[in-house]
């Protein structure tokens, strides 16, 4: 009563399908890795550009802040001198 019900063929077919699925999975993983690498590089470039813009804005802000402080210092000096002149104040 040895009946061949095709188990051996099914086993071979299952192993082939498993091997193909593993290949597809590896291809998908590789493709996803390439996409993620490109994305990571893009994000690094964006971060670098943002850092450059931030540094430029910071330098511009410091330049403007220094000019404002210098202007305020000059204005206060002039006002003090004017007050000394008008009211005859003298430094001790």
N, CA, C and O atoms as a Tinker XYZ file with bonds, in Angstrom:
   368  protein
     1  N      0.797000   -1.185000    0.000000    73     2
     2  CA     0.000000    0.000000    0.000000    64     1     3
     3  C      0.842000    1.253000    0.000000    63     2     4     5
     4  O      0.494000    2.242000    0.644000    81     3
     5  N      1.874000    1.220000   -0.670000    73     3     6
     6  CA     2.676000    2.423000   -0.814000    64     5     7
     7  C      2.045000    3.322000   -1.862000    63     6     8     9
     8  O      2.188000    3.109000   -3.066000    81     7
     9  N      1.372000    4.292000   -1.390000    73     7    10
    10  CA     0.767000    5.243000   -2.319000    64     9    11
    11  C      1.590000    6.521000   -2.255000    63    10    12    13
    12  O      1.868000    7.037000   -1.172000    81    11
    13  N      1.969000    7.017000   -3.393000    73    11    14
    14  CA     2.692000    8.298000   -3.454000    64    13    15
    15  C      1.648000    9.393000   -3.559000    63    14    16    17
    16  O      1.035000    9.583000   -4.610000    81    15
    17  N      1.453000   10.098000   -2.485000    73    15    18
    18  CA     0.440000   11.160000   -2.460000    64    17    19
    19  C      1.037000   12.518000   -2.839000    63    18    20    21
    20  O      0.383000   13.553000   -2.714000    81    19
    21  N      2.275000   12.495000   -3.298000    73    19    22
    22  CA     2.902000   13.741000   -3.736000    64    21    23
    23  C      3.526000   14.537000   -2.609000    63    22    24    25
    24  O      3.831000   15.719000   -2.773000    81    23
    25  N      3.717000   13.902000   -1.473000    73    23    26
    26  CA     4.316000   14.619000   -0.343000    64    25    27
    27  C      5.738000   15.074000   -0.648000    63    26    28    29
    28  O      6.149000   16.176000   -0.286000    81    27
    29  N      6.466000   14.209000   -1.315000    73    27    30
    30  CA     7.848000   14.555000   -1.634000    64    29    31
    31  C      7.885000   15.758000   -2.565000    63    30    32    33
    32  O      8.699000   16.663000   -2.383000    81    31
    33  N      7.009000   15.769000   -3.559000    73    31    34
    34  CA     6.944000   16.906000   -4.493000    64    33    35
    35  C      6.498000   18.178000   -3.770000    63    34    36    37
    36  O      7.004000   19.270000   -4.029000    81    35
    37  N      5.553000   18.010000   -2.870000    73    35    38
    38  CA     5.107000   19.173000   -2.097000    64    37    39
    39  C      6.216000   19.712000   -1.209000    63    38    40    41
    40  O      6.366000   20.923000   -1.050000    81    39
    41  N      6.988000   18.806000   -0.636000    73    39    42
    42  CA     8.110000   19.222000    0.193000    64    41    43
    43  C      9.138000   19.984000   -0.624000    63    42    44    45
    44  O      9.636000   21.024000   -0.193000    81    43
    45  N      9.458000   19.462000   -1.813000    73    43    46
    46  CA    10.408000   20.158000   -2.705000    64    45    47
    47  C      9.855000   21.518000   -3.104000    63    46    48    49
    48  O     10.582000   22.511000   -3.086000    81    47
    49  N      8.586000   21.573000   -3.461000    73    47    50
    50  CA     7.944000   22.832000   -3.834000    64    49    51
    51  C      7.959000   23.817000   -2.662000    63    50    52    53
    52  O      8.219000   25.004000   -2.857000    81    51
    53  N      7.687000   23.342000   -1.473000    73    51    54
    54  CA     7.693000   24.207000   -0.288000    64    53    55
    55  C      9.085000   24.767000   -0.037000    63    54    56    57
    56  O      9.230000   25.940000    0.307000    81    55
    57  N     10.103000   23.942000   -0.207000    73    55    58
    58  CA    11.476000   24.420000   -0.016000    64    57    59
    59  C     11.845000   25.458000   -1.070000    63    58    60    61
    60  O     12.514000   26.447000   -0.771000    81    59
    61  N     11.407000   25.228000   -2.304000    73    59    62
    62  CA    11.668000   26.230000   -3.368000    64    61    63
    63  C     10.967000   27.545000   -3.040000    63    62    64    65
    64  O     11.548000   28.623000   -3.160000    81    63
    65  N      9.721000   27.434000   -2.628000    73    63    66
    66  CA     8.976000   28.646000   -2.280000    64    65    67
    67  C      9.625000   29.374000   -1.099000    63    66    68    69
    68  O      9.697000   30.603000   -1.075000    81    67
    69  N     10.088000   28.606000   -0.135000    73    67    70
    70  CA    10.769000   29.199000    1.009000    64    69    71
    71  C     12.047000   29.921000    0.574000    63    70    72    73
    72  O     12.351000   31.014000    1.053000    81    71
    73  N     12.792000   29.288000   -0.347000    73    71    74
    74  CA    14.019000   29.908000   -0.852000    64    73    75
    75  C     13.698000   31.181000   -1.628000    63    74    76    77
    76  O     14.393000   32.188000   -1.487000    81    75
    77  N     12.641000   31.139000   -2.451000    73    75    78
    78  CA    12.247000   32.343000   -3.200000    64    77    79
    79  C     11.778000   33.450000   -2.266000    63    78    80    81
    80  O     12.082000   34.625000   -2.472000    81    79
    81  N     11.029000   33.055000   -1.233000    73    79    82
    82  CA    10.566000   34.050000   -0.259000    64    81    83
    83  C     11.756000   34.682000    0.453000    63    82    84    85
    84  O     11.761000   35.887000    0.704000    81    83
    85  N     12.759000   33.881000    0.778000    73    83    86
    86  CA    13.954000   34.414000    1.422000    64    85    87
    87  C     14.686000   35.375000    0.490000    63    86    88    89
    88  O     15.195000   36.404000    0.934000    81    87
    89  N     14.742000   35.042000   -0.807000    73    87    90
    90  CA    15.373000   35.943000   -1.778000    64    89    91
    91  C     14.606000   37.256000   -1.876000    63    90    92    93
    92  O     15.200000   38.334000   -1.859000    81    91
    93  N     13.280000   37.157000   -1.978000    73    91    94
    94  CA    12.459000   38.369000   -2.053000    64    93    95
    95  C     12.636000   39.219000   -0.800000    63    94    96    97
    96  O     12.731000   40.444000   -0.875000    81    95
    97  N     12.678000   38.564000    0.333000    73    95    98
    98  CA    12.865000   39.276000    1.598000    64    97    99
    99  C     14.224000   39.971000    1.629000    63    98   100   101
   100  O     14.333000   41.121000    2.056000    81    99
   101  N     15.260000   39.261000    1.172000    73    99   102
   102  CA    16.598000   39.862000    1.140000    64   101   103
   103  C     16.636000   41.036000    0.177000    63   102   104   105
   104  O     17.235000   42.069000    0.479000    81   103
   105  N     15.993000   40.884000   -0.996000    73   103   106
   106  CA    15.938000   41.989000   -1.964000    64   105   107
   107  C     15.194000   43.184000   -1.385000    63   106   108   109
   108  O     15.613000   44.329000   -1.552000    81   107
   109  N     14.092000   42.909000   -0.706000    73   107   110
   110  CA    13.320000   44.001000   -0.101000    64   109   111
   111  C     14.132000   44.695000    0.983000    63   110   112   113
   112  O     14.128000   45.923000    1.077000    81   111
   113  N     14.826000   43.913000    1.799000    73   111   114
   114  CA    15.655000   44.500000    2.848000    64   113   115
   115  C     16.756000   45.364000    2.243000    63   114   116   117
   116  O     17.044000   46.456000    2.733000    81   115
   117  N     17.369000   44.860000    1.171000    73   115   118
   118  CA    18.439000   45.616000    0.515000    64   117   119
   119  C     17.905000   46.909000   -0.086000    63   118   120   121
   120  O     18.526000   47.965000    0.030000    81   119
   121  N     16.756000   46.811000   -0.723000    73   119   122
   122  CA    16.142000   47.999000   -1.316000    64   121   123
   123  C     15.773000   49.011000   -0.237000    63   122   124   125
   124  O     15.981000   50.214000   -0.395000    81   123
   125  N     15.223000   48.504000    0.856000    73   123   126
   126  CA    14.855000   49.405000    1.954000    64   125   127
   127  C     16.100000   50.036000    2.561000    63   126   128   129
   128  O     16.080000   51.209000    2.933000    81   127
   129  N     17.172000   49.278000    2.663000    73   127   130
   130  CA    18.423000   49.816000    3.206000    64   129   131
   131  C     18.956000   50.935000    2.320000    63   130   132   133
   132  O     19.412000   51.965000    2.816000    81   131
   133  N     18.897000   50.729000    1.006000    73   131   134
   134  CA    19.358000   51.774000    0.087000    64   133   135
   135  C     18.515000   53.035000    0.242000    63   134   136   137
   136  O     19.037000   54.150000    0.264000    81   135
   137  N     17.200000   52.838000    0.348000    73   135   138
   138  CA    16.311000   53.989000    0.536000    64   137   139
   139  C     16.580000   54.705000    1.844000    63   138   140   141
   140  O     16.583000   55.935000    1.890000    81   139
   141  N     16.806000   53.952000    2.899000    73   139   142
   142  CA    17.073000   54.561000    4.201000    64   141   143
   143  C     18.423000   55.277000    4.209000    63   142   144   145
   144  O     18.569000   56.329000    4.831000    81   143
   145  N     19.406000   54.704000    3.517000    73   143   146
   146  CA    20.709000   55.378000    3.434000    64   145   147
   147  C     20.570000   56.710000    2.712000    63   146   148   149
   148  O     21.126000   57.719000    3.145000    81   147
   149  N     19.821000   56.710000    1.605000    73   147   150
   150  CA    19.601000   57.961000    0.872000    64   149   151
   151  C     18.859000   58.965000    1.746000    63   150   152   153
   152  O     19.180000   60.153000    1.746000    81   151
   153  N     17.866000   58.483000    2.490000    73   151   154
   154  CA    17.103000   59.358000    3.385000    64   153   155
   155  C     18.001000   59.919000    4.474000    63   154   156   157
   156  O     17.935000   61.107000    4.787000    81   155
   157  N     18.842000   59.069000    5.053000    73   155   158
   158  CA    19.747000   59.519000    6.120000    64   157   159
   159  C     20.711000   60.576000    5.600000    63   158   160   161
   160  O     20.969000   61.572000    6.277000    81   159
   161  N     21.245000   60.362000    4.401000    73   159   162
   162  CA    22.157000   61.350000    3.803000    64   161   163
   163  C     21.419000   62.663000    3.569000    63   162   164   165
   164  O     21.954000   63.740000    3.832000    81   163
   165  N     20.191000   62.565000    3.072000    73   163   166
   166  CA    19.386000   63.768000    2.847000    64   165   167
   167  C     19.146000   64.524000    4.145000    63   166   168   169
   168  O     19.240000   65.751000    4.181000    81   167
   169  N     18.836000   63.792000    5.211000    73   167   170
   170  CA    18.596000   64.428000    6.501000    64   169   171
   171  C     19.870000   65.060000    7.053000    63   170   172   173
   172  O     19.823000   66.142000    7.637000    81   171
   173  N     21.004000   64.392000    6.870000    73   171   174
   174  CA    22.280000   64.964000    7.310000    64   173   175
   175  C     22.559000   66.267000    6.572000    63   174   176   177
   176  O     23.014000   67.240000    7.173000    81   175
   177  N     22.284000   66.286000    5.268000    73   175   178
   178  CA    22.484000   67.515000    4.493000    64   177   179
   179  C     21.561000   68.626000    4.978000    63   178   180   181
   180  O     21.975000   69.779000    5.096000    81   179
   181  N     20.316000   68.277000    5.257000    73   179   182
   182  CA    19.363000   69.273000    5.758000    64   181   183
   183  C     19.802000   69.826000    7.107000    63   182   184   185
   184  O     19.701000   71.027000    7.357000    81   183
   185  N     20.287000   68.949000    7.970000    73   183   186
   186  CA    20.762000   69.395000    9.286000    64   185   187
   187  C     21.970000   70.306000    9.132000    63   186   188   189
   188  O     22.080000   71.317000    9.825000    81   187
   189  N     22.870000   69.954000    8.233000    73   187   190
   190  CA    24.058000   70.784000    8.005000    64   189   191
   191  C     23.667000   72.160000    7.468000    63   190   192   193
   192  O     24.223000   73.177000    7.883000    81   191
   193  N     22.707000   72.182000    6.543000    73   191   194
   194  CA    22.230000   73.466000    6.016000    64   193   195
   195  C     21.568000   74.290000    7.119000    63   194   196   197
   196  O     21.780000   75.499000    7.204000    81   195
   197  N     20.773000   73.643000    7.957000    73   195   198
   198  CA    20.125000   74.355000    9.065000    64   197   199
   199  C     21.161000   74.897000   10.035000    63   198   200   201
   200  O     21.021000   76.011000   10.540000    81   199
   201  N     22.196000   74.117000   10.294000    73   199   202
   202  CA    23.269000   74.573000   11.188000    64   201   203
   203  C     23.960000   75.807000   10.585000    63   202   204   205
   204  O     24.237000   76.776000   11.292000    81   203
   205  N     24.232000   75.763000    9.285000    73   203   206
   206  CA    24.875000   76.892000    8.619000    64   205   207
   207  C     23.995000   78.143000    8.705000    63   206   208   209
   208  O     24.484000   79.230000    9.010000    81   207
   209  N     22.703000   77.984000    8.436000    73   207   210
   210  CA    21.781000   79.123000    8.504000    64   209   211
   211  C     21.717000   79.663000    9.929000    63   210   212   213
   212  O     21.720000   80.876000   10.137000    81   211
   213  N     21.658000   78.767000   10.901000    73   211   214
   214  CA    21.606000   79.188000   12.306000    64   213   215
   215  C     22.855000   79.968000   12.693000    63   214   216   217
   216  O     22.766000   81.001000   13.357000    81   215
   217  N     24.013000   79.477000   12.281000    73   215   218
   218  CA    25.260000   80.183000   12.585000    64   217   219
   219  C     25.288000   81.554000   11.934000    63   218   220   221
   220  O     25.730000   82.524000   12.549000    81   219
   221  N     24.816000   81.645000   10.685000    73   219   222
   222  CA    24.775000   82.944000   10.010000    64   221   223
   223  C     23.846000   83.907000   10.738000    63   222   224   225
   224  O     24.198000   85.065000   10.959000    81   223
   225  N     22.650000   83.427000   11.114000    73   223   226
   226  CA    21.711000   84.287000   11.836000    64   225   227
   227  C     22.272000   84.701000   13.194000    63   226   228   229
   228  O     22.079000   85.836000   13.631000    81   227
   229  N     22.960000   83.789000   13.851000    73   227   230
   230  CA    23.552000   84.114000   15.146000    64   229   231
   231  C     24.621000   85.196000   14.980000    63   230   232   233
   232  O     24.680000   86.141000   15.767000    81   231
   233  N     25.455000   85.056000   13.966000    73   231   234
   234  CA    26.488000   86.069000   13.716000    64   233   235
   235  C     25.866000   87.417000   13.370000    63   234   236   237
   236  O     26.331000   88.456000   13.838000    81   235
   237  N     24.816000   87.402000   12.550000    73   235   238
   238  CA    24.134000   88.650000   12.210000    64   237   239
   239  C     23.504000   89.270000   13.457000    63   238   240   241
   240  O     23.565000   90.484000   13.652000    81   239
   241  N     22.897000   88.429000   14.300000    73   239   242
   242  CA    22.285000   88.933000   15.530000    64   241   243
   243  C     23.334000   89.574000   16.436000    63   242   244   245
   244  O     23.112000   90.649000   16.992000    81   243
   245  N     24.483000   88.902000   16.580000    73   243   246
   246  CA    25.538000   89.459000   17.432000    64   245   247
   247  C     26.039000   90.788000   16.878000    63   246   248   249
   248  O     26.317000   91.712000   17.643000    81   247
   249  N     26.156000   90.891000   15.570000    73   247   250
   250  CA    26.594000   92.148000   14.958000    64   249   251
   251  C     25.591000   93.266000   15.245000    63   250   252   253
   252  O     25.973000   94.373000   15.623000    81   251
   253  N     24.306000   92.961000   15.061000    73   251   254
   254  CA    23.260000   93.963000   15.315000    64   253   255
   255  C     23.207000   94.307000   16.805000    63   254   256   257
   256  O     23.072000   95.474000   17.171000    81   255
   257  N     23.314000   93.296000   17.656000    73   255   258
   258  CA    23.262000   93.541000   19.106000    64   257   259
   259  C     24.425000   94.421000   19.542000    63   258   260   261
   260  O     24.243000   95.340000   20.341000    81   259
   261  N     25.619000   94.149000   19.024000    73   259   262
   262  CA    26.776000   94.985000   19.378000    64   261   263
   263  C     26.573000   96.417000   18.917000    63   262   264   265
   264  O     26.906000   97.360000   19.636000    81   263
   265  N     26.021000   96.583000   17.707000    73   263   266
   266  CA    25.763000   97.935000   17.197000    64   265   267
   267  C     24.730000   98.645000   18.064000    63   266   268   269
   268  O     24.871000   99.834000   18.346000    81   267
   269  N     23.687000   97.922000   18.490000    73   267   270
   270  CA    22.662000   98.524000   19.347000    64   269   271
   271  C     23.238000   98.920000   20.702000    63   270   272   273
   272  O     22.939000   99.995000   21.220000    81   271
   273  N     24.057000   98.056000   21.267000    73   271   274
   274  CA    24.680000   98.370000   22.563000    64   273   275
   275  C     25.611000   99.565000   22.422000    63   274   276   277
   276  O     25.624000  100.447000   23.281000    81   275
   277  N     26.383000   99.599000   21.352000    73   275   278
   278  CA    27.287000  100.732000   21.127000    64   277   279
   279  C     26.496000  102.020000   20.954000    63   278   280   281
   280  O     26.878000  103.064000   21.483000    81   279
   281  N     25.386000  101.950000   20.208000    73   279   282
   282  CA    24.540000  103.124000   20.008000    64   281   283
   283  C     23.935000  103.585000   21.332000    63   282   284   285
   284  O     23.918000  104.779000   21.632000    81   283
   285  N     23.440000  102.634000   22.120000    73   283   286
   286  CA    22.864000  102.991000   23.424000    64   285   287
   287  C     23.922000  103.605000   24.335000    63   286   288   289
   288  O     23.641000  104.556000   25.066000    81   287
   289  N     25.130000  103.065000   24.292000    73   287   290
   290  CA    26.228000  103.601000   25.101000    64   289   291
   291  C     26.551000  105.030000   24.670000    63   290   292   293
   292  O     26.728000  105.914000   25.510000    81   291
   293  N     26.626000  105.249000   23.369000    73   291   294
   294  CA    26.904000  106.602000   22.863000    64   293   295
   295  C     25.793000  107.577000   23.246000    63   294   296   297
   296  O     26.063000  108.703000   23.664000    81   295
   297  N     24.546000  107.137000   23.100000    73   295   298
   298  CA    23.411000  108.002000   23.431000    64   297   299
   299  C     23.401000  108.348000   24.926000    63   298   300   301
   300  O     23.163000  109.493000   25.311000    81   299
   301  N     23.662000  107.343000   25.748000    73   299   302
   302  CA    23.659000  107.634000   27.194000    64   301   303
   303  C     24.811000  108.545000   27.567000    63   302   304   305
   304  O     24.661000  109.403000   28.437000    81   303
   305  N     25.960000  108.377000   26.923000    73   303   306
   306  CA    27.097000  109.268000   27.199000    64   305   307
   307  C     26.754000  110.694000   26.795000    63   306   308   309
   308  O     27.022000  111.638000   27.538000    81   307
   309  N     26.158000  110.848000   25.609000    73   307   310
   310  CA    25.770000  112.195000   25.156000    64   309   311
   311  C     24.740000  112.821000   26.097000    63   310   312   313
   312  O     24.837000  114.009000   26.406000    81   311
   313  N     23.778000  112.063000   26.548000    73   311   314
   314  CA    22.755000  112.593000   27.442000    64   313   315
   315  C     23.348000  112.979000   28.801000    63   314   316   317
   316  O     22.964000  113.990000   29.390000    81   315
   317  N     24.273000  112.174000   29.285000    73   315   318
   318  CA    24.931000  112.526000   30.543000    64   317   319
   319  C     25.739000  113.810000   30.394000    63   318   320   321
   320  O     25.693000  114.684000   31.260000    81   319
   321  N     26.470000  113.919000   29.304000    73   319   322
   322  CA    27.248000  115.136000   29.066000    64   321   323
   323  C     26.333000  116.351000   28.928000    63   322   324   325
   324  O     26.651000  117.434000   29.420000    81   323
   325  N     25.196000  116.165000   28.256000    73   323   326
   326  CA    24.242000  117.267000   28.105000    64   325   327
   327  C     23.684000  117.656000   29.473000    63   326   328   329
   328  O     23.557000  118.840000   29.784000    81   327
   329  N     23.355000  116.661000   30.279000    73   327   330
   330  CA    22.826000  116.947000   31.625000    64   329   331
   331  C     23.884000  117.646000   32.470000    63   330   332   333
   332  O     23.568000  118.586000   33.200000    81   331
   333  N     25.126000  117.202000   32.381000    73   331   334
   334  CA    26.206000  117.875000   33.105000    64   333   335
   335  C     26.314000  119.326000   32.647000    63   334   336   337
   336  O     26.489000  120.233000   33.461000    81   335
   337  N     26.207000  119.537000   31.335000    73   335   338
   338  CA    26.320000  120.899000   30.798000    64   337   339
   339  C     25.155000  121.772000   31.201000    63   338   340   341
   340  O     25.354000  122.935000   31.550000    81   339
   341  N     23.937000  121.240000   31.163000    73   339   342
   342  CA    22.756000  122.036000   31.466000    64   341   343
   343  C     22.644000  122.352000   32.950000    63   342   344   345
   344  O     22.267000  123.463000   33.320000    81   343
   345  N     22.963000  121.405000   33.785000    73   343   346
   346  CA    22.738000  121.586000   35.211000    64   345   347
   347  C     24.014000  121.834000   35.981000    63   346   348   349
   348  O     23.984000  121.970000   37.204000    81   347
   349  N     25.103000  121.893000   35.304000    73   347   350
   350  CA    26.355000  122.197000   35.959000    64   349   351
   351  C     26.811000  121.112000   36.920000    63   350   352   353
   352  O     27.479000  121.393000   37.915000    81   351
   353  N     26.458000  119.901000   36.626000    73   351   354
   354  CA    26.866000  118.802000   37.498000    64   353   355
   355  C     28.351000  118.519000   37.276000    63   354   356   357
   356  O     28.875000  118.611000   36.165000    81   355
   357  N     28.995000  118.175000   38.376000    73   355   358
   358  CA    30.409000  117.866000   38.307000    64   357   359
   359  C     30.639000  116.496000   38.920000    63   358   360   361
   360  O     29.962000  116.109000   39.873000    81   359
   361  N     31.577000  115.781000   38.381000    73   359   362
   362  CA    31.929000  114.492000   38.965000    64   361   363
   363  C     32.837000  114.728000   40.156000    63   362   364   365
   364  O     33.687000  115.619000   40.125000    81   363
   365  N     32.668000  113.946000   41.195000    73   363   366
   366  CA    33.513000  114.076000   42.383000    64   365   367
   367  C     34.625000  113.087000   42.330000    63   366   368
   368  O     35.450000  113.036000   43.242000    81   367
